[in-house]
């Protein structure tokens, strides 16, 4: 699932973001959402978030979770 819709991005979910300095390379950083920084309902490059470790970037991938809250292993999308 991609991260262009704010409705799909919630604090506590596991996501992959691209940080500003990694935009050229496309390197993704995985973490748990702490804060949602984008106010609009959608953004074509991904909703901007702050992770629990303090890193800021735009959501590229939202990882599904089990009912117990554990992230599922990577699955093809």
C-alpha positions in Angstrom: 0.0 0.0 0.0 1.4 3.4 -0.8 1.4 6.4 1.4 -0.2 9.2 -0.7 -3.5 9.2 1.3 -3.4 10.7 4.8 -6.4 8.6 5.8 -4.2 5.4 5.5 -1.4 6.8 7.6 -1.8 6.5 11.4 0.5 6.9 14.4 1.9 3.5 15.4 2.0 1.9 12.0 5.2 0.6 10.3 6.1 2.4 7.1 9.0 2.9 4.7 9.8 6.6 4.1 12.2 8.4 1.8 14.1 11.1 3.6 14.9 14.4 1.8 18.6 13.5 1.5 17.7 10.1 0.1 15.3 11.3 -2.6 17.9 11.0 -5.5 18.9 7.4 -4.5 15.4 6.3 -3.5 16.8 4.7 -0.3 14.0 3.7 2.0 14.0 3.9 5.8 11.7 1.7 7.9 10.2 2.9 11.1 7.0 3.5 13.2 5.0 6.7 12.7 5.0 9.1 15.6 3.6 12.2 14.0 1.8 13.1 10.7 3.2 16.3 9.4 1.1 16.7 6.1 -2.2 18.5 6.7 -3.8 17.9 3.3 -5.8 14.7 2.6 -3.4 13.6 -0.1 0.1 14.3 -1.4 1.4 12.9 -4.7 4.9 12.2 -3.3 3.7 10.7 0.0 2.4 11.9 3.3 5.2 13.5 5.4 5.7 11.9 8.8 8.1 11.9 11.7 9.1 8.4 12.9 9.6 7.4 16.5 13.3 7.7 16.1 12.9 11.4 14.9 13.6 10.9 11.2 11.3 12.8 8.8 10.3 11.8 5.3 7.5 10.9 2.9 5.7 7.6 3.2 6.3 5.3 0.3 5.1 1.9 1.7 2.7 1.1 4.5 3.3 -2.3 5.9 0.3 -4.5 6.9 0.1 -5.8 10.4 -1.3 -8.9 12.2 -4.3 -8.5 14.5 -1.8 -8.7 17.4 0.0 -5.6 16.0 3.1 -7.4 14.7 4.2 -6.4 11.2 3.8 -9.1 8.6 6.9 -10.1 6.7 7.4 -8.2 3.4 4.9 -9.4 0.8 4.8 -8.5 -2.9 2.4 -5.8 -3.7 
